[in-house]
Amino acid sequence: MGTSLRYTFYDDNTPATSTADTLNQQNQPQKTWLPGVFVQDEITLAKQHKLLLGFRYDYNSFHGNIFTKNCI
């Protein structure tokens, strides 16, 4: 189990990161926070058979809640 924290500052100095105001166009870099928590466990079923289970939750400041699960 663990936690993560990612911060992304995106600025390409093009209209993609500028304001919509055409008279006073200003650069508006995108700042994204992405904190998360996860848990994972490996279970041995037999000598040659294992089961890997995991769950992850992240919160993106633009997209909201992100849930991920895996079973391998």
CHARMM internal coordinates of N, CA and C (Angstrom, degrees):
IC EDIT
DIST 1 N 1 CA 1.4329
DIST 1 CA 1 C 1.5174
ANGL 1 N 1 CA 1 C 108.05
DIST 1 C 2 N 1.3152
ANGL 1 CA 1 C 2 N 114.82
DIHE 1 N 1 CA 1 C 2 N 156.32
DIST 2 N 2 CA 1.4514
ANGL 1 C 2 N 2 CA 117.86
DIHE 1 CA 1 C 2 N 2 CA -179.23
DIST 2 CA 2 C 1.5224
ANGL 2 N 2 CA 2 C 112.19
DIHE 1 C 2 N 2 CA 2 C -174.69
DIST 2 C 3 N 1.3062
ANGL 2 CA 2 C 3 N 114.25
DIHE 2 N 2 CA 2 C 3 N -177.10
DIST 3 N 3 CA 1.4635
ANGL 2 C 3 N 3 CA 121.56
DIHE 2 CA 2 C 3 N 3 CA 178.34
DIST 3 CA 3 C 1.5233
ANGL 3 N 3 CA 3 C 109.09
DIHE 2 C 3 N 3 CA 3 C -131.39
DIST 3 C 4 N 1.3083
ANGL 3 CA 3 C 4 N 115.11
DIHE 3 N 3 CA 3 C 4 N 161.94
DIST 4 N 4 CA 1.4611
ANGL 3 C 4 N 4 CA 119.90
DIHE 3 CA 3 C 4 N 4 CA 176.84
DIST 4 CA 4 C 1.5251
ANGL 4 N 4 CA 4 C 108.63
DIHE 3 C 4 N 4 CA 4 C -145.12
DIST 4 C 5 N 1.3212
ANGL 4 CA 4 C 5 N 115.59
DIHE 4 N 4 CA 4 C 5 N 156.69
DIST 5 N 5 CA 1.4576
ANGL 4 C 5 N 5 CA 121.32
DIHE 4 CA 4 C 5 N 5 CA 176.00
DIST 5 CA 5 C 1.5123
ANGL 5 N 5 CA 5 C 107.61
DIHE 4 C 5 N 5 CA 5 C -148.10
DIST 5 C 6 N 1.3258
ANGL 5 CA 5 C 6 N 115.21
DIHE 5 N 5 CA 5 C 6 N 122.35
DIST 6 N 6 CA 1.4631
ANGL 5 C 6 N 6 CA 120.60
DIHE 5 CA 5 C 6 N 6 CA 179.36
DIST 6 CA 6 C 1.5247
ANGL 6 N 6 CA 6 C 108.90
DIHE 5 C 6 N 6 CA 6 C -125.72
DIST 6 C 7 N 1.3199
ANGL 6 CA 6 C 7 N 115.92
DIHE 6 N 6 CA 6 C 7 N 136.35
DIST 7 N 7 CA 1.4591
ANGL 6 C 7 N 7 CA 122.25
DIHE 6 CA 6 C 7 N 7 CA 177.09
DIST 7 CA 7 C 1.5242
ANGL 7 N 7 CA 7 C 107.45
DIHE 6 C 7 N 7 CA 7 C -124.74
DIST 7 C 8 N 1.3357
ANGL 7 CA 7 C 8 N 116.56
DIHE 7 N 7 CA 7 C 8 N 126.80
DIST 8 N 8 CA 1.4557
ANGL 7 C 8 N 8 CA 121.04
DIHE 7 CA 7 C 8 N 8 CA -179.57
DIST 8 CA 8 C 1.5212
ANGL 8 N 8 CA 8 C 109.24
DIHE 7 C 8 N 8 CA 8 C -119.99
DIST 8 C 9 N 1.3288
ANGL 8 CA 8 C 9 N 116.57
DIHE 8 N 8 CA 8 C 9 N 127.50
DIST 9 N 9 CA 1.4569
ANGL 8 C 9 N 9 CA 123.57
DIHE 8 CA 8 C 9 N 9 CA 175.48
DIST 9 CA 9 C 1.5108
ANGL 9 N 9 CA 9 C 106.08
DIHE 8 C 9 N 9 CA 9 C -113.27
DIST 9 C 10 N 1.3479
ANGL 9 CA 9 C 10 N 116.76
DIHE 9 N 9 CA 9 C 10 N 111.27
DIST 10 N 10 CA 1.4611
ANGL 9 C 10 N 10 CA 120.98
DIHE 9 CA 9 C 10 N 10 CA -175.44
DIST 10 CA 10 C 1.5243
ANGL 10 N 10 CA 10 C 109.71
DIHE 9 C 10 N 10 CA 10 C -115.22
DIST 10 C 11 N 1.3174
ANGL 10 CA 10 C 11 N 116.36
DIHE 10 N 10 CA 10 C 11 N 120.09
DIST 11 N 11 CA 1.4575
ANGL 10 C 11 N 11 CA 122.16
DIHE 10 CA 10 C 11 N 11 CA 179.04
DIST 11 CA 11 C 1.5260
ANGL 11 N 11 CA 11 C 107.86
DIHE 10 C 11 N 11 CA 11 C -145.82
DIST 11 C 12 N 1.3374
ANGL 11 CA 11 C 12 N 116.70
DIHE 11 N 11 CA 11 C 12 N 113.30
DIST 12 N 12 CA 1.4625
ANGL 11 C 12 N 12 CA 118.68
DIHE 11 CA 11 C 12 N 12 CA -179.27
DIST 12 CA 12 C 1.5326
ANGL 12 N 12 CA 12 C 112.88
DIHE 11 C 12 N 12 CA 12 C -110.66
DIST 12 C 13 N 1.3362
ANGL 12 CA 12 C 13 N 116.90
DIHE 12 N 12 CA 12 C 13 N 7.37
DIST 13 N 13 CA 1.4750
ANGL 12 C 13 N 13 CA 121.82
DIHE 12 CA 12 C 13 N 13 CA 177.48
DIST 13 CA 13 C 1.5246
ANGL 13 N 13 CA 13 C 113.05
DIHE 12 C 13 N 13 CA 13 C 54.23
DIST 13 C 14 N 1.3218
ANGL 13 CA 13 C 14 N 117.41
DIHE 13 N 13 CA 13 C 14 N 38.13
DIST 14 N 14 CA 1.4683
ANGL 13 C 14 N 14 CA 122.89
DIHE 13 CA 13 C 14 N 14 CA 175.95
DIST 14 CA 14 C 1.5280
ANGL 14 N 14 CA 14 C 107.76
DIHE 13 C 14 N 14 CA 14 C -127.14
DIST 14 C 15 N 1.3187
ANGL 14 CA 14 C 15 N 118.24
DIHE 14 N 14 CA 14 C 15 N 175.01
DIST 15 N 15 CA 1.4666
ANGL 14 C 15 N 15 CA 119.89
DIHE 14 CA 14 C 15 N 15 CA 176.72
DIST 15 CA 15 C 1.5365
ANGL 15 N 15 CA 15 C 113.95
DIHE 14 C 15 N 15 CA 15 C -58.76
DIST 15 C 16 N 1.3140
ANGL 15 CA 15 C 16 N 118.29
DIHE 15 N 15 CA 15 C 16 N -17.77
DIST 16 N 16 CA 1.4693
ANGL 15 C 16 N 16 CA 120.88
DIHE 15 CA 15 C 16 N 16 CA 179.12
DIST 16 CA 16 C 1.5262
ANGL 16 N 16 CA 16 C 111.64
DIHE 15 C 16 N 16 CA 16 C -64.23
DIST 16 C 17 N 1.3246
ANGL 16 CA 16 C 17 N 118.35
DIHE 16 N 16 CA 16 C 17 N -27.92
DIST 17 N 17 CA 1.4667
ANGL 16 C 17 N 17 CA 121.26
DIHE 16 CA 16 C 17 N 17 CA 179.65
DIST 17 CA 17 C 1.5232
ANGL 17 N 17 CA 17 C 111.50
DIHE 16 C 17 N 17 CA 17 C -118.83
DIST 17 C 18 N 1.3165
ANGL 17 CA 17 C 18 N 117.26
DIHE 17 N 17 CA 17 C 18 N 31.37
DIST 18 N 18 CA 1.4610
ANGL 17 C 18 N 18 CA 120.13
DIHE 17 CA 17 C 18 N 18 CA 177.02
DIST 18 CA 18 C 1.5234
ANGL 18 N 18 CA 18 C 109.79
DIHE 17 C 18 N 18 CA 18 C -113.84
DIST 18 C 19 N 1.3267
ANGL 18 CA 18 C 19 N 116.25
DIHE 18 N 18 CA 18 C 19 N 168.26
DIST 19 N 19 CA 1.4526
ANGL 18 C 19 N 19 CA 120.82
DIHE 18 CA 18 C 19 N 19 CA 179.91
DIST 19 CA 19 C 1.5170
ANGL 19 N 19 CA 19 C 110.29
DIHE 18 C 19 N 19 CA 19 C -72.19
DIST 19 C 20 N 1.3202
ANGL 19 CA 19 C 20 N 116.71
DIHE 19 N 19 CA 19 C 20 N 163.32
DIST 20 N 20 CA 1.4589
ANGL 19 C 20 N 20 CA 121.64
DIHE 19 CA 19 C 20 N 20 CA 179.32
DIST 20 CA 20 C 1.5288
ANGL 20 N 20 CA 20 C 111.69
DIHE 19 C 20 N 20 CA 20 C -79.28
DIST 20 C 21 N 1.3090
ANGL 20 CA 20 C 21 N 118.15
DIHE 20 N 20 CA 20 C 21 N -14.55
DIST 21 N 21 CA 1.4643
ANGL 20 C 21 N 21 CA 123.30
DIHE 20 CA 20 C 21 N 21 CA -179.82
DIST 21 CA 21 C 1.5254
ANGL 21 N 21 CA 21 C 109.32
DIHE 20 C 21 N 21 CA 21 C -70.58
DIST 21 C 22 N 1.3379
ANGL 21 CA 21 C 22 N 118.19
DIHE 21 N 21 CA 21 C 22 N 111.68
DIST 22 N 22 CA 1.4626
ANGL 21 C 22 N 22 CA 121.13
DIHE 21 CA 21 C 22 N 22 CA -175.53
DIST 22 CA 22 C 1.5255
ANGL 22 N 22 CA 22 C 112.77
DIHE 21 C 22 N 22 CA 22 C -76.48
DIST 22 C 23 N 1.3379
ANGL 22 CA 22 C 23 N 117.93
DIHE 22 N 22 CA 22 C 23 N -21.31
DIST 23 N 23 CA 1.4736
ANGL 22 C 23 N 23 CA 120.20
DIHE 22 CA 22 C 23 N 23 CA 179.45
DIST 23 CA 23 C 1.5266
ANGL 23 N 23 CA 23 C 111.72
DIHE 22 C 23 N 23 CA 23 C -78.73
DIST 23 C 24 N 1.3020
ANGL 23 CA 23 C 24 N 116.31
DIHE 23 N 23 CA 23 C 24 N -41.27
DIST 24 N 24 CA 1.4726
ANGL 23 C 24 N 24 CA 121.22
DIHE 23 CA 23 C 24 N 24 CA -177.70
DIST 24 CA 24 C 1.5252
ANGL 24 N 24 CA 24 C 110.27
DIHE 23 C 24 N 24 CA 24 C -120.45
DIST 24 C 25 N 1.3150
ANGL 24 CA 24 C 25 N 117.27
DIHE 24 N 24 CA 24 C 25 N 56.66
DIST 25 N 25 CA 1.4591
ANGL 24 C 25 N 25 CA 119.79
DIHE 24 CA 24 C 25 N 25 CA -178.22
DIST 25 CA 25 C 1.5200
ANGL 25 N 25 CA 25 C 110.40
DIHE 24 C 25 N 25 CA 25 C -61.64
DIST 25 C 26 N 1.3021
ANGL 25 CA 25 C 26 N 115.02
DIHE 25 N 25 CA 25 C 26 N 124.77
DIST 26 N 26 CA 1.4605
ANGL 25 C 26 N 26 CA 121.53
DIHE 25 CA 25 C 26 N 26 CA 177.61
DIST 26 CA 26 C 1.5216
ANGL 26 N 26 CA 26 C 108.36
DIHE 25 C 26 N 26 CA 26 C -126.19
DIST 26 C 27 N 1.2911
ANGL 26 CA 26 C 27 N 114.40
DIHE 26 N 26 CA 26 C 27 N 149.18
DIST 27 N 27 CA 1.4548
ANGL 26 C 27 N 27 CA 119.89
DIHE 26 CA 26 C 27 N 27 CA 178.39
DIST 27 CA 27 C 1.5264
ANGL 27 N 27 CA 27 C 109.25
DIHE 26 C 27 N 27 CA 27 C -72.91
DIST 27 C 28 N 1.3176
ANGL 27 CA 27 C 28 N 116.98
DIHE 27 N 27 CA 27 C 28 N 130.03
DIST 28 N 28 CA 1.4643
ANGL 27 C 28 N 28 CA 123.23
DIHE 27 CA 27 C 28 N 28 CA 179.97
DIST 28 CA 28 C 1.5232
ANGL 28 N 28 CA 28 C 109.04
DIHE 27 C 28 N 28 CA 28 C -125.12
DIST 28 C 29 N 1.3199
ANGL 28 CA 28 C 29 N 118.95
DIHE 28 N 28 CA 28 C 29 N 84.62
DIST 29 N 29 CA 1.4698
ANGL 28 C 29 N 29 CA 119.87
DIHE 28 CA 28 C 29 N 29 CA -179.34
DIST 29 CA 29 C 1.5293
ANGL 29 N 29 CA 29 C 111.49
DIHE 28 C 29 N 29 CA 29 C -61.59
DIST 29 C 30 N 1.3221
ANGL 29 CA 29 C 30 N 115.92
DIHE 29 N 29 CA 29 C 30 N 147.10
DIST 30 N 30 CA 1.4564
ANGL 29 C 30 N 30 CA 121.54
DIHE 29 CA 29 C 30 N 30 CA 178.68
DIST 30 CA 30 C 1.5239
ANGL 30 N 30 CA 30 C 109.11
DIHE 29 C 30 N 30 CA 30 C -88.64
DIST 30 C 31 N 1.3317
ANGL 30 CA 30 C 31 N 115.93
DIHE 30 N 30 CA 30 C 31 N 127.34
DIST 31 N 31 CA 1.4696
ANGL 30 C 31 N 31 CA 121.83
DIHE 30 CA 30 C 31 N 31 CA 179.38
DIST 31 CA 31 C 1.5210
ANGL 31 N 31 CA 31 C 107.60
DIHE 30 C 31 N 31 CA 31 C -117.12
DIST 31 C 32 N 1.3204
ANGL 31 CA 31 C 32 N 116.52
DIHE 31 N 31 CA 31 C 32 N 121.26
DIST 32 N 32 CA 1.4589
ANGL 31 C 32 N 32 CA 121.44
DIHE 31 CA 31 C 32 N 32 CA -175.39
DIST 32 CA 32 C 1.5281
ANGL 32 N 32 CA 32 C 110.36
DIHE 31 C 32 N 32 CA 32 C -122.81
DIST 32 C 33 N 1.3372
ANGL 32 CA 32 C 33 N 116.17
DIHE 32 N 32 CA 32 C 33 N 126.95
DIST 33 N 33 CA 1.4614
ANGL 32 C 33 N 33 CA 122.03
DIHE 32 CA 32 C 33 N 33 CA 172.78
DIST 33 CA 33 C 1.5270
ANGL 33 N 33 CA 33 C 108.12
DIHE 32 C 33 N 33 CA 33 C -102.45
DIST 33 C 34 N 1.3311
ANGL 33 CA 33 C 34 N 116.56
DIHE 33 N 33 CA 33 C 34 N 138.81
DIST 34 N 34 CA 1.4601
ANGL 33 C 34 N 34 CA 121.36
DIHE 33 CA 33 C 34 N 34 CA -179.89
DIST 34 CA 34 C 1.5344
ANGL 34 N 34 CA 34 C 109.97
DIHE 33 C 34 N 34 CA 34 C -140.06
DIST 34 C 35 N 1.3538
ANGL 34 CA 34 C 35 N 117.61
DIHE 34 N 34 CA 34 C 35 N 80.74
DIST 35 N 35 CA 1.4691
ANGL 34 C 35 N 35 CA 119.82
DIHE 34 CA 34 C 35 N 35 CA 174.08
DIST 35 CA 35 C 1.5268
ANGL 35 N 35 CA 35 C 109.56
DIHE 34 C 35 N 35 CA 35 C -82.95
DIST 35 C 36 N 1.3310
ANGL 35 CA 35 C 36 N 116.52
DIHE 35 N 35 CA 35 C 36 N 152.12
DIST 36 N 36 CA 1.4590
ANGL 35 C 36 N 36 CA 119.55
DIHE 35 CA 35 C 36 N 36 CA -179.73
DIST 36 CA 36 C 1.5140
ANGL 36 N 36 CA 36 C 113.16
DIHE 35 C 36 N 36 CA 36 C -156.19
DIST 36 C 37 N 1.3126
ANGL 36 CA 36 C 37 N 115.02
DIHE 36 N 36 CA 36 C 37 N 161.80
DIST 37 N 37 CA 1.4715
ANGL 36 C 37 N 37 CA 122.81
DIHE 36 CA 36 C 37 N 37 CA 173.76
DIST 37 CA 37 C 1.5302
ANGL 37 N 37 CA 37 C 107.71
DIHE 36 C 37 N 37 CA 37 C -133.47
DIST 37 C 38 N 1.3195
ANGL 37 CA 37 C 38 N 116.26
DIHE 37 N 37 CA 37 C 38 N 151.35
DIST 38 N 38 CA 1.4631
ANGL 37 C 38 N 38 CA 119.62
DIHE 37 CA 37 C 38 N 38 CA 179.74
DIST 38 CA 38 C 1.5185
ANGL 38 N 38 CA 38 C 110.21
DIHE 37 C 38 N 38 CA 38 C -149.79
DIST 38 C 39 N 1.3391
ANGL 38 CA 38 C 39 N 113.88
DIHE 38 N 38 CA 38 C 39 N 156.67
DIST 39 N 39 CA 1.4602
ANGL 38 C 39 N 39 CA 121.57
DIHE 38 CA 38 C 39 N 39 CA 175.60
DIST 39 CA 39 C 1.5315
ANGL 39 N 39 CA 39 C 107.10
DIHE 38 C 39 N 39 CA 39 C -141.53
DIST 39 C 40 N 1.3298
ANGL 39 CA 39 C 40 N 116.25
DIHE 39 N 39 CA 39 C 40 N 142.99
DIST 40 N 40 CA 1.4656
ANGL 39 C 40 N 40 CA 121.34
DIHE 39 CA 39 C 40 N 40 CA -176.90
DIST 40 CA 40 C 1.5181
ANGL 40 N 40 CA 40 C 108.49
DIHE 39 C 40 N 40 CA 40 C -149.34
DIST 40 C 41 N 1.3329
ANGL 40 CA 40 C 41 N 116.49
DIHE 40 N 40 CA 40 C 41 N 144.93
DIST 41 N 41 CA 1.4617
ANGL 40 C 41 N 41 CA 120.69
DIHE 40 CA 40 C 41 N 41 CA 178.45
DIST 41 CA 41 C 1.5257
ANGL 41 N 41 CA 41 C 109.25
DIHE 40 C 41 N 41 CA 41 C -147.16
DIST 41 C 42 N 1.3139
ANGL 41 CA 41 C 42 N 115.66
DIHE 41 N 41 CA 41 C 42 N 144.02
DIST 42 N 42 CA 1.4643
ANGL 41 C 42 N 42 CA 121.91
DIHE 41 CA 41 C 42 N 42 CA 176.44
DIST 42 CA 42 C 1.5195
ANGL 42 N 42 CA 42 C 108.00
DIHE 41 C 42 N 42 CA 42 C -113.54
DIST 42 C 43 N 1.3280
ANGL 42 CA 42 C 43 N 116.13
DIHE 42 N 42 CA 42 C 43 N 125.03
DIST 43 N 43 CA 1.4603
ANGL 42 C 43 N 43 CA 122.17
DIHE 42 CA 42 C 43 N 43 CA -177.75
DIST 43 CA 43 C 1.5219
ANGL 43 N 43 CA 43 C 108.60
DIHE 42 C 43 N 43 CA 43 C -113.43
DIST 43 C 44 N 1.3336
ANGL 43 CA 43 C 44 N 116.79
DIHE 43 N 43 CA 43 C 44 N 128.06
DIST 44 N 44 CA 1.4662
ANGL 43 C 44 N 44 CA 121.48
DIHE 43 CA 43 C 44 N 44 CA 177.86
DIST 44 CA 44 C 1.5216
ANGL 44 N 44 CA 44 C 108.99
DIHE 43 C 44 N 44 CA 44 C -89.55
DIST 44 C 45 N 1.3268
ANGL 44 CA 44 C 45 N 116.21
DIHE 44 N 44 CA 44 C 45 N 116.86
DIST 45 N 45 CA 1.4592
ANGL 44 C 45 N 45 CA 121.70
DIHE 44 CA 44 C 45 N 45 CA 179.55
DIST 45 CA 45 C 1.5273
ANGL 45 N 45 CA 45 C 110.95
DIHE 44 C 45 N 45 CA 45 C -89.19
DIST 45 C 46 N 1.3163
ANGL 45 CA 45 C 46 N 116.24
DIHE 45 N 45 CA 45 C 46 N -38.90
DIST 46 N 46 CA 1.4615
ANGL 45 C 46 N 46 CA 123.61
DIHE 45 CA 45 C 46 N 46 CA 177.15
DIST 46 CA 46 C 1.5277
ANGL 46 N 46 CA 46 C 106.08
DIHE 45 C 46 N 46 CA 46 C -153.44
DIST 46 C 47 N 1.3241
ANGL 46 CA 46 C 47 N 117.22
DIHE 46 N 46 CA 46 C 47 N 177.85
DIST 47 N 47 CA 1.4634
ANGL 46 C 47 N 47 CA 120.40
DIHE 46 CA 46 C 47 N 47 CA -176.10
DIST 47 CA 47 C 1.5303
ANGL 47 N 47 CA 47 C 112.15
DIHE 46 C 47 N 47 CA 47 C -55.58
DIST 47 C 48 N 1.3141
ANGL 47 CA 47 C 48 N 118.15
DIHE 47 N 47 CA 47 C 48 N -39.67
DIST 48 N 48 CA 1.4580
ANGL 47 C 48 N 48 CA 121.72
DIHE 47 CA 47 C 48 N 48 CA -176.81
DIST 48 CA 48 C 1.5297
ANGL 48 N 48 CA 48 C 113.16
DIHE 47 C 48 N 48 CA 48 C -109.84
DIST 48 C 49 N 1.3296
ANGL 48 CA 48 C 49 N 117.91
DIHE 48 N 48 CA 48 C 49 N 11.95
DIST 49 N 49 CA 1.4591
ANGL 48 C 49 N 49 CA 120.87
DIHE 48 CA 48 C 49 N 49 CA -178.27
DIST 49 CA 49 C 1.5339
ANGL 49 N 49 CA 49 C 110.35
DIHE 48 C 49 N 49 CA 49 C -130.07
DIST 49 C 50 N 1.3109
ANGL 49 CA 49 C 50 N 114.53
DIHE 49 N 49 CA 49 C 50 N 121.64
DIST 50 N 50 CA 1.4644
ANGL 49 C 50 N 50 CA 120.49
DIHE 49 CA 49 C 50 N 50 CA 178.93
DIST 50 CA 50 C 1.5212
ANGL 50 N 50 CA 50 C 109.34
DIHE 49 C 50 N 50 CA 50 C -129.51
DIST 50 C 51 N 1.3112
ANGL 50 CA 50 C 51 N 115.22
DIHE 50 N 50 CA 50 C 51 N 154.29
DIST 51 N 51 CA 1.4535
ANGL 50 C 51 N 51 CA 121.87
DIHE 50 CA 50 C 51 N 51 CA 179.26
DIST 51 CA 51 C 1.5251
ANGL 51 N 51 CA 51 C 107.89
DIHE 50 C 51 N 51 CA 51 C -123.65
DIST 51 C 52 N 1.3211
ANGL 51 CA 51 C 52 N 116.55
DIHE 51 N 51 CA 51 C 52 N 125.61
DIST 52 N 52 CA 1.4575
ANGL 51 C 52 N 52 CA 121.89
DIHE 51 CA 51 C 52 N 52 CA -179.93
DIST 52 CA 52 C 1.5254
ANGL 52 N 52 CA 52 C 107.80
DIHE 51 C 52 N 52 CA 52 C -110.67
DIST 52 C 53 N 1.3178
ANGL 52 CA 52 C 53 N 116.22
DIHE 52 N 52 CA 52 C 53 N 119.88
DIST 53 N 53 CA 1.4595
ANGL 52 C 53 N 53 CA 122.21
DIHE 52 CA 52 C 53 N 53 CA -179.91
DIST 53 CA 53 C 1.5227
ANGL 53 N 53 CA 53 C 108.94
DIHE 52 C 53 N 53 CA 53 C -116.93
DIST 53 C 54 N 1.3223
ANGL 53 CA 53 C 54 N 116.04
DIHE 53 N 53 CA 53 C 54 N 142.76
DIST 54 N 54 CA 1.4547
ANGL 53 C 54 N 54 CA 118.95
DIHE 53 CA 53 C 54 N 54 CA 178.94
DIST 54 CA 54 C 1.5175
ANGL 54 N 54 CA 54 C 111.94
DIHE 53 C 54 N 54 CA 54 C -155.03
DIST 54 C 55 N 1.3101
ANGL 54 CA 54 C 55 N 115.41
DIHE 54 N 54 CA 54 C 55 N 154.01
DIST 55 N 55 CA 1.4583
ANGL 54 C 55 N 55 CA 122.83
DIHE 54 CA 54 C 55 N 55 CA 176.72
DIST 55 CA 55 C 1.5272
ANGL 55 N 55 CA 55 C 107.96
DIHE 54 C 55 N 55 CA 55 C -143.40
DIST 55 C 56 N 1.3218
ANGL 55 CA 55 C 56 N 115.98
DIHE 55 N 55 CA 55 C 56 N 138.88
DIST 56 N 56 CA 1.4587
ANGL 55 C 56 N 56 CA 120.93
DIHE 55 CA 55 C 56 N 56 CA -179.64
DIST 56 CA 56 C 1.5236
ANGL 56 N 56 CA 56 C 109.06
DIHE 55 C 56 N 56 CA 56 C -138.39
DIST 56 C 57 N 1.3249
ANGL 56 CA 56 C 57 N 115.77
DIHE 56 N 56 CA 56 C 57 N 139.63
DIST 57 N 57 CA 1.4572
ANGL 56 C 57 N 57 CA 122.12
DIHE 56 CA 56 C 57 N 57 CA 175.63
DIST 57 CA 57 C 1.5252
ANGL 57 N 57 CA 57 C 108.08
DIHE 56 C 57 N 57 CA 57 C -126.68
DIST 57 C 58 N 1.3259
ANGL 57 CA 57 C 58 N 116.07
DIHE 57 N 57 CA 57 C 58 N 127.22
DIST 58 N 58 CA 1.4633
ANGL 57 C 58 N 58 CA 122.28
DIHE 57 CA 57 C 58 N 58 CA 175.69
DIST 58 CA 58 C 1.5197
ANGL 58 N 58 CA 58 C 108.67
DIHE 57 C 58 N 58 CA 58 C -126.89
DIST 58 C 59 N 1.3231
ANGL 58 CA 58 C 59 N 115.79
DIHE 58 N 58 CA 58 C 59 N 152.61
DIST 59 N 59 CA 1.4604
ANGL 58 C 59 N 59 CA 120.65
DIHE 58 CA 58 C 59 N 59 CA 174.28
DIST 59 CA 59 C 1.5219
ANGL 59 N 59 CA 59 C 107.95
DIHE 58 C 59 N 59 CA 59 C -122.99
DIST 59 C 60 N 1.3336
ANGL 59 CA 59 C 60 N 116.32
DIHE 59 N 59 CA 59 C 60 N 114.37
DIST 60 N 60 CA 1.4574
ANGL 59 C 60 N 60 CA 122.41
DIHE 59 CA 59 C 60 N 60 CA 178.63
DIST 60 CA 60 C 1.5168
ANGL 60 N 60 CA 60 C 107.98
DIHE 59 C 60 N 60 CA 60 C -96.02
DIST 60 C 61 N 1.3456
ANGL 60 CA 60 C 61 N 117.62
DIHE 60 N 60 CA 60 C 61 N 130.83
DIST 61 N 61 CA 1.4547
ANGL 60 C 61 N 61 CA 121.00
DIHE 60 CA 60 C 61 N 61 CA -176.07
DIST 61 CA 61 C 1.5283
ANGL 61 N 61 CA 61 C 112.95
DIHE 60 C 61 N 61 CA 61 C -65.27
DIST 61 C 62 N 1.3359
ANGL 61 CA 61 C 62 N 119.43
DIHE 61 N 61 CA 61 C 62 N -14.86
DIST 62 N 62 CA 1.4628
ANGL 61 C 62 N 62 CA 122.30
DIHE 61 CA 61 C 62 N 62 CA 176.33
DIST 62 CA 62 C 1.5268
ANGL 62 N 62 CA 62 C 112.15
DIHE 61 C 62 N 62 CA 62 C -104.53
DIST 62 C 63 N 1.3303
ANGL 62 CA 62 C 63 N 117.88
DIHE 62 N 62 CA 62 C 63 N -40.07
DIST 63 N 63 CA 1.4604
ANGL 62 C 63 N 63 CA 121.90
DIHE 62 CA 62 C 63 N 63 CA -173.36
DIST 63 CA 63 C 1.5218
ANGL 63 N 63 CA 63 C 114.15
DIHE 62 C 63 N 63 CA 63 C -97.84
DIST 63 C 64 N 1.3090
ANGL 63 CA 63 C 64 N 117.75
DIHE 63 N 63 CA 63 C 64 N -13.52
DIST 64 N 64 CA 1.4711
ANGL 63 C 64 N 64 CA 120.38
DIHE 63 CA 63 C 64 N 64 CA 179.24
DIST 64 CA 64 C 1.5143
ANGL 64 N 64 CA 64 C 112.70
DIHE 63 C 64 N 64 CA 64 C 88.48
DIST 64 C 65 N 1.3519
ANGL 64 CA 64 C 65 N 116.04
DIHE 64 N 64 CA 64 C 65 N -146.96
DIST 65 N 65 CA 1.4619
ANGL 64 C 65 N 65 CA 123.20
DIHE 64 CA 64 C 65 N 65 CA -175.40
DIST 65 CA 65 C 1.5297
ANGL 65 N 65 CA 65 C 111.08
DIHE 64 C 65 N 65 CA 65 C -73.50
DIST 65 C 66 N 1.3403
ANGL 65 CA 65 C 66 N 114.75
DIHE 65 N 65 CA 65 C 66 N 138.03
DIST 66 N 66 CA 1.4619
ANGL 65 C 66 N 66 CA 121.26
DIHE 65 CA 65 C 66 N 66 CA 176.67
DIST 66 CA 66 C 1.5247
ANGL 66 N 66 CA 66 C 107.83
DIHE 65 C 66 N 66 CA 66 C -131.61
DIST 66 C 67 N 1.3388
ANGL 66 CA 66 C 67 N 116.44
DIHE 66 N 66 CA 66 C 67 N 115.98
DIST 67 N 67 CA 1.4605
ANGL 66 C 67 N 67 CA 122.14
DIHE 66 CA 66 C 67 N 67 CA 178.81
DIST 67 CA 67 C 1.5322
ANGL 67 N 67 CA 67 C 108.42
DIHE 66 C 67 N 67 CA 67 C -108.38
DIST 67 C 68 N 1.3292
ANGL 67 CA 67 C 68 N 116.18
DIHE 67 N 67 CA 67 C 68 N 136.02
DIST 68 N 68 CA 1.4580
ANGL 67 C 68 N 68 CA 121.22
DIHE 67 CA 67 C 68 N 68 CA 178.33
DIST 68 CA 68 C 1.5309
ANGL 68 N 68 CA 68 C 108.38
DIHE 67 C 68 N 68 CA 68 C -134.89
DIST 68 C 69 N 1.3280
ANGL 68 CA 68 C 69 N 116.97
DIHE 68 N 68 CA 68 C 69 N 136.54
DIST 69 N 69 CA 1.4669
ANGL 68 C 69 N 69 CA 120.67
DIHE 68 CA 68 C 69 N 69 CA 175.46
DIST 69 CA 69 C 1.5132
ANGL 69 N 69 CA 69 C 108.66
DIHE 68 C 69 N 69 CA 69 C -134.45
DIST 69 C 70 N 1.3242
ANGL 69 CA 69 C 70 N 115.44
DIHE 69 N 69 CA 69 C 70 N 152.74
DIST 70 N 70 CA 1.4635
ANGL 69 C 70 N 70 CA 118.69
DIHE 69 CA 69 C 70 N 70 CA 176.48
DIST 70 CA 70 C 1.5130
ANGL 70 N 70 CA 70 C 110.21
DIHE 69 C 70 N 70 CA 70 C -142.72
DIST 70 C 71 N 1.2934
ANGL 70 CA 70 C 71 N 114.58
DIHE 70 N 70 CA 70 C 71 N 151.93
DIST 71 N 71 CA 1.4632
ANGL 70 C 71 N 71 CA 122.37
DIHE 70 CA 70 C 71 N 71 CA 176.26
DIST 71 CA 71 C 1.5258
ANGL 71 N 71 CA 71 C 105.51
DIHE 70 C 71 N 71 CA 71 C -146.36
DIST 71 C 72 N 1.3106
ANGL 71 CA 71 C 72 N 116.65
DIHE 71 N 71 CA 71 C 72 N 110.26
DIST 72 N 72 CA 1.4589
ANGL 71 C 72 N 72 CA 121.76
DIHE 71 CA 71 C 72 N 72 CA -177.45
DIST 72 CA 72 C 1.5197
ANGL 72 N 72 CA 72 C 109.57
DIHE 71 C 72 N 72 CA 72 C -120.79
END
COOR INIT
IC SEED 1 N 1 CA 1 C
IC BUILD
